[in-house]
Amino acid sequence: MGSLVEFLVSICLPTYNGAEFLPQAIESALGQTYQNFEFIISDDGSSDATFEIIERYAKNDPRIRYSKNDQRLGLFQNYNICLLRAKGEYIKPHAQDDLWEPTLIERQVAVLQENPKIALVSSRRKVIDENGRSIPHEGIVTALDLFGSEPFYAAEDIISHSLDPLRNIIGEPCTVMFRKTSVGSGFATQFRHIGDIEYWLRILQKGDYAFINEELASFRKHASGATAANNAQLWLASDIVHLSYAMESSLKKIGKSRHKFVRETLYWLSCALSNLIDTGELNEKKLHNDQFLRREDMFGLKEALFHTMLVLAQSGDGEDTPMGALRRELRIRELEADLRRVMDTPSWTLTRSLREINKLIGSGGDEKATEEFTLSLDAQEEYIQYLRQSIRRVLKSRSWKLTRHFRTLQKQIAPKRAPEVLFGKKNRPSANTSRTKGSQSAPGQQSTRQPAPSTTGASNSSSNSASNSSSKNAATSNATASTATNTQVSTTQKTRSKKNTRGPRYPNQLVVGAIIQNQAPFLKEWLEFHMLVGVERFYLFNNLSTDDFESVLKPYIKSGIVKLDHWPIEIKSQEDFNNIQCSAYRRIVDLTAESAKWLALIDVDEYLYPTKEEKLTDLLEDYEDFGGLSVNWQMFGTSNCQGIPEDKLMIEMLTRCAEANNEDNLHVKTISRPELIIRVTNPHFAKYVKHGTQVNEEKIPMSGSRSSYVSVEQVRINHYWTRDQHFFETQKLPALKNYSAFLTDRQIQDRLRDFNATEDLSIQRFVPELRERMFGAELKQHVTIR
């Protein structure tokens, strides 16, 4: 621990029937590098071997103090028993099925001891199953994801973002530590499930929050765990009501009434429960499992029912209401079923070889994402339009036209069989009828939710209409079909005998989207470099620049290489910066969904390039089966360069960067298939339709904006965190002090040092040709891009 005083830490572990995983939890606590602790265990009347396990460990370690309750108290009251017996300076909660890394207590004690204004500290955690294997878990959101890379966060920011929407951005008990002086009245015992969140927010009223961005704890998710039991009993509905009372003053500060908070949160809870029902984790039988019911539970459940009924009564017909979202979701399900039905027809499946011969097929059999009520209003509407366009493109394609007579013959031979139709408003099929025999459901799609064909007469009219329409567009059907086939949802389980690497035809193979702000001196080099590595078009959104950027961009705009838009939103915080990026990126995705095969969303201080290939487009051919390719940063500093001469390139002057294992290099930016993006979740990551997996260069799926390790063998981004020293002092440093994620002066200096640690010349192979483009000739006049 160095110069730190080893204050006593009180480990508090409540148990109840936890014999299966308790030994691992105890051993992870006893194995800490920080050894000055007392270990308080309170058993809540277990009926299994839990108490015997505790006694066995206590005989060998005098730091373990244990007791057994005479009657069942519940989780949070049992925690309070531990807190009452705690004598340490710091409190470290534990859980009977969770695990710690050996340095957890040491790291958290250091944060609290060195930062007296911090009331609560937690670490990143990983989710593991009953066998200790890591589970990818996109649902975890941390302060780092919301505010940036700094360890210290203002309490009011954490409280507001924990309540709107309701989520646990701090962590489970196994991840946190706080001071004995912050214990107060302990956990609120009216809660069943989210009492920890309420307690953390109450502690934060006494100080700020610190986050250690390392996985120092493991939260175990398993069928017999407390989380699964609480979900099955709907305790969260009751807890939401209790939390609204406990946090009413904090809700008012963020402009939300208690009633609105309850109704909104209950609505999203209902969506989550719907997903649990679909996965089999929740059913009516589990609701009636034996559980002791307290007065507080009945109070919460009754009021939750009251608010739920009001939501249903007041939902109305508006598009922004829960019922509006539900109707759109049902419409999505119908359109997905329609599209699958069309793709299952012999007209489409039997002509697949023809499309392959003409190289018109896109990337493989796909299934469409349903997103189970998680889409926003805008995203739902965009996805509905996406599905409609997909159906129209198939029905206008050459394959559909060539098989018109086959469909007519099929109807004559089997008149009772449901024909192939273009579903419209007047001939909408029943949503409860099963699909025709022989068709296959897309993976993850329940057959009971598929629409069935409508009557023969109506569908015959629709089919003939669609065929006549397609015959009038024979001249353009080839190009239209190429885009349509990329959006097809295939339900056949056959695989292609040979990989098709060309894909559909797009006006642009690769485009870049970026936000610019006072980057005029660097714009030309950045544009020319990316054109050199295969970028065909740029979508730039100007954010309140005051320099002469327009004169730099003028020839590029005139030639069609750059599309410029203005995004005049003031940035006051890191959160503002992230929101501005996401909103601009969503707009860029809309603009490029049908015109670009690949879209890279990067910044002007980021240089994206292939490590071995000459062009990015050559590299991307190998990733056409995925929704996006995550690319690791390589962080560059000033390289001790005082200024960049006018006849030199920035990339040839700045050659020093961070070591490969630097934590900042774990961040990624993404090259995505824009037509597969449902929404941009943060500046580094997007959400795709289900078949659109985002992977790293080794084709390992990614679940967020950071990778677990750095891999730049195929592609990389040189991220010039600052340019030369003059730029740092005149532009970077003032910006950091103005709206950064609260970097301290010491941390800024550490970055300057760390980002100049080693030399990296990977990008230098592009310098000769880039110099020719920059200094050897005027900008060539490119063909205008439509």
C-alpha angles and dihedrals in degrees: 000000000000113000094351118114110240101233118188114269120204113215108202117200122174115192138192124169091333101138095127098065104012096097091057092049093050094047092050087056096046090049095062119129087225103072104175098098143113118223114216117189124182118188116206098214099291118197096201130063095290097111093046089053091052092049091050093054093042092058090061100041122043091197089075113093114182143175140173125230118235091220136020111276104172130243102290097041087050089053088053090055087059092047092052090055095045117114100173130111090235130039120220114186117205135187129221097238101036132091139218133211111237095253098048099104093040093053095046095046089053092054094050094043095049095042113048092180091063112097099177135023129187137171136223111272135202126219117235134184129231089282094051094253118143116254119207103240118184092176094077112101120181135189087257090061092050104038110017140260103318124113098219125068134178113254094230091057092052093046095049094046091046091056102037097075103006108245140134105248092159101056145239121305092268090065102050140077130183140171124274087235089064096054094097112159092342127227116353105247097207088077125088103181116005099038088116092059091050091049094049091051091048091051090050089062084075099051148334133295132250127198126200107207097214129096097249096150136044122214111205119220115194141144095258095045127114093251093057092046093049092049090051091053096045090234090148090069090058092044092054090060092048091048091052089060095043094049099034094120092049091049090054090054090059092046098254127124121223091245094051091049092051095048096045093046093046089052093055090043088057089053091051091048090051088058091049089053091051091051093047095245092118133038140149093265092058090052089066099048112130110276127154109247120214130199090250090055092052091049093052096044093049093052091044089054090049093054092043091056091049090052090053093046095047099038092098124169100298119128092231094055127096089251090052090053090047092052091050090049091053089048089053091052091050094049092047089053090047092052093047089049092054091047091050094057121107088238088069104029096047092051095052092102090055091054091049091052090053091045092235100129120104129206112326137279111326139188123212123241117244096188092201098243093317095113118102120234092263093044092050092051091047092051092048089054089047091055093046091051090049092055093046092050093051092049091050094046126112091244091060092045094050093052097049093107091047090058091049090051091047091056092050093050096044107022094167094056116097107258129222112268145173101240115227137171094272097049101038109157126232112273094217103053118105122245122261118278115273097027118116128225117236112253111280094014120119115229092218090068097055120112117234127220118274128234121316096243096053094043092048089057092048093048094051090047092052092048093050090049092051092050090058090056100049093124093059102029093094094062092039093052092053091062093040095055090055089061097045120127106216119198099180114107096215117114125219116260092222131028114247108219101177102067126183124329118262131179086238128027095195131014133173128220123198146156116233130201122172094332099129097126091056103035099089095050091046093050095045092047094054092044086053092057095047110278110144103186141015130212106200125186114198115217109199097306116179098188130088096274094136094063090051092050097041098094091043092050091047092052093048095245093115128045108196126201132168125239103180101184120139117236116219103155143015088260090056089051093052092046092049091050093049094047092048092045091052089054091049090051089054091051095049104035094101101023105049132053094200131024126192116197106200141139130254090252090058123085113198118198144146115261095217110008123074095226131039089220090062090054095046093059087079093056101050092114091065136070097230145357117226114215123199124231124239105203117222127192134193094293084220088284112150095196140348113242117232092245094052132080120237092231093054092051100043105062105142122092144161123290113273092251094053110133094233090061088067090075116099139200121204140234102203142184096243095203089061096051116107095180142340105246097186136345090274105041142040136201115234138192107275097268091050101089118180112224139176122243090277089056093248111146117253124214102188150358096293130061124219090233138009118260120175103152093116108021138003146170121232101212110199097202087186132357123223124339093265091054090048094053097042102036116006099048096048089049092050091052092045105052109350124130088269100280112185121225089252092053092049091053090047090055092050089053097042094046091056095050102112142012120253121184099172094117094048093089088074095051100089095053093039090052089053090052093046103039108009101067144359119272109286117239106249125203110267110258116225 
